[in-house]
Amino acid sequence: MQERLDHILFNEGFIKKTDRIVCAVSGGADSVVMVHLLNAIGLPIVVAHCNFMLRGNESDLDAQFVEKLCANLRIPFHSKRFDTEAFSTSNHVSIQEAARKLRYEWFEQLRQELTCDLIATAHNKTDQLETVLINQIRGTGLSGLTGIPNKRESIIRPMLSFTQKEIRQYASENKIDYRNDSSNASDKYLRNKLRHNVLPSLLDIEPNIESIVTRNSTHLQEYDSLIDHVISMVKKEHVRTTNGITFILINVVHSYPHPHIILYRLLSNTGFSYEQFRDITSSKDVGSHIQNDAFNISKDRTDYIVRPTEKNTFEAITISKLGTYHFGRKTILVEEQDRSSLKLPFPKNKCVVDRSVLHQSIAVRSVVVGDKIQPFGLTGSKLVSDVLIDNKVANSLKSLVPIFEVDQEILWVGGYCFSEKYRINPDSSEDSKVIVISIFD
């Protein structure tokens, strides 16, 4: 077993012989055997033991056992007590999730404090089989079927090549003592139910099921890595983010088989389900969308548009003096400027009006159905909705455009169209000052 582990660790480029390792040791057979093997190989290791205080005196005896083990092997020992139940309650997570979070945070903290390179946990082939089954039962995508990786960032799992049976046999043959966790006998947790009631039947049907699932998980990890590579290329070349709004080219997404998978992987952090991505990619309707508390994803003519969920309309504001204002996520700056300093054409994010307009007060609101404006340079009026269409503003973004209005007359469709009725004469000598209104995202 030691020779197999030596080959796995070094011949397959798993770790370097100079790597210093924090070994997570509970006192059970898997982690105790791992410590014996890594120590025998000659790797520089330290031991970290978590006392979750969940089994009373039994938890304390586990800590004492591991401390004695380290003293016998002359390995540095570190232990920490956690009030797991209190953490579980205050963070609204299960006891298992609480313990997982607490231990991995501490392991990483310890690794950095001791300037170690890696953290080793003792997950084995049997754990891998149980994890894949649990993920299947709870519902999972490809990542869930990949199971436990043998290495991820600073965490390694050197025992994943061995079954639980092999590890216990090695402990017996080499007279290695270990602790038995009494909670493993209970069917309170799903993992234990599978271990006691399902795995024996699977092993009876196929004695090599643990190795088969581990091998399949490794293959699926490779497929998953390949998909990640494709996704990163798509993201780099065809996804752009401007002012917190993300645009993803529809024709690129749909150039791949199963476009919902591409979108799902690109936007995995948005909280939408696999089925929701399938719905929006299969929809033929421009403007179709999915929304949750955090994000809105809509389908425009050319792009999938991802933006934070906002109200369809914003509360109107009134501009009556110079200064800075806020409308939705946009900032509006109102300044006074010398008429003689004006340079044409004005940038799209600015409009210029006479000072008399500000004296009447300017209302800023969201667009409503039927809004009309007389565009600069034209004699007739035009629907604001048509102005936005002409400027290729996506349906999902139209509510974000500020409409500037004076006495129920639209002055400016912010950033897109200025009214002919409020045209100014840059050369007029009536007033040397003008008002400049600017919009910033």
Secondary structure as GFF3:
##gff-version 3
##sequence-region A 1 441
A	DSSP	alpha_helix	2	6	.	.	.	ID=ss1
A	DSSP	pi_helix	7	11	.	.	.	ID=ss2
A	DSSP	beta_strand	21	24	.	.	.	ID=ss3
A	DSSP	alpha_helix	29	41	.	.	.	ID=ss4
A	DSSP	beta_strand	45	51	.	.	.	ID=ss5
A	DSSP	alpha_helix	57	73	.	.	.	ID=ss6
A	DSSP	beta_strand	77	81	.	.	.	ID=ss7
A	DSSP	alpha_helix	84	91	.	.	.	ID=ss8
A	DSSP	alpha_helix	95	113	.	.	.	ID=ss9
A	DSSP	beta_strand	118	120	.	.	.	ID=ss10
A	DSSP	alpha_helix	125	138	.	.	.	ID=ss11
A	DSSP	alpha_helix	142	145	.	.	.	ID=ss12
A	DSSP	beta_strand	151	152	.	.	.	ID=ss13
A	DSSP	beta_strand	155	156	.	.	.	ID=ss14
A	DSSP	three_ten_helix	158	161	.	.	.	ID=ss15
A	DSSP	alpha_helix	164	173	.	.	.	ID=ss16
A	DSSP	three_ten_helix	182	185	.	.	.	ID=ss17
A	DSSP	alpha_helix	190	193	.	.	.	ID=ss18
A	DSSP	pi_helix	194	198	.	.	.	ID=ss19
A	DSSP	alpha_helix	199	205	.	.	.	ID=ss20
A	DSSP	alpha_helix	209	238	.	.	.	ID=ss21
A	DSSP	beta_strand	239	242	.	.	.	ID=ss22
A	DSSP	beta_strand	245	249	.	.	.	ID=ss23
A	DSSP	alpha_helix	250	253	.	.	.	ID=ss24
A	DSSP	alpha_helix	259	266	.	.	.	ID=ss25
A	DSSP	three_ten_helix	268	270	.	.	.	ID=ss26
A	DSSP	alpha_helix	274	282	.	.	.	ID=ss27
A	DSSP	beta_strand	289	291	.	.	.	ID=ss28
A	DSSP	beta_strand	295	299	.	.	.	ID=ss29
A	DSSP	beta_strand	303	308	.	.	.	ID=ss30
A	DSSP	beta_strand	317	319	.	.	.	ID=ss31
A	DSSP	beta_strand	323	327	.	.	.	ID=ss32
A	DSSP	beta_strand	330	338	.	.	.	ID=ss33
A	DSSP	three_ten_helix	339	341	.	.	.	ID=ss34
A	DSSP	beta_strand	350	354	.	.	.	ID=ss35
A	DSSP	alpha_helix	355	360	.	.	.	ID=ss36
A	DSSP	beta_strand	362	365	.	.	.	ID=ss37
A	DSSP	beta_strand	372	373	.	.	.	ID=ss38
A	DSSP	beta_strand	382	383	.	.	.	ID=ss39
A	DSSP	alpha_helix	384	390	.	.	.	ID=ss40
A	DSSP	three_ten_helix	395	400	.	.	.	ID=ss41
A	DSSP	beta_strand	403	406	.	.	.	ID=ss42
A	DSSP	beta_strand	409	413	.	.	.	ID=ss43
A	DSSP	beta_strand	417	418	.	.	.	ID=ss44
A	DSSP	three_ten_helix	420	422	.	.	.	ID=ss45
A	DSSP	beta_strand	433	440	.	.	.	ID=ss46
###
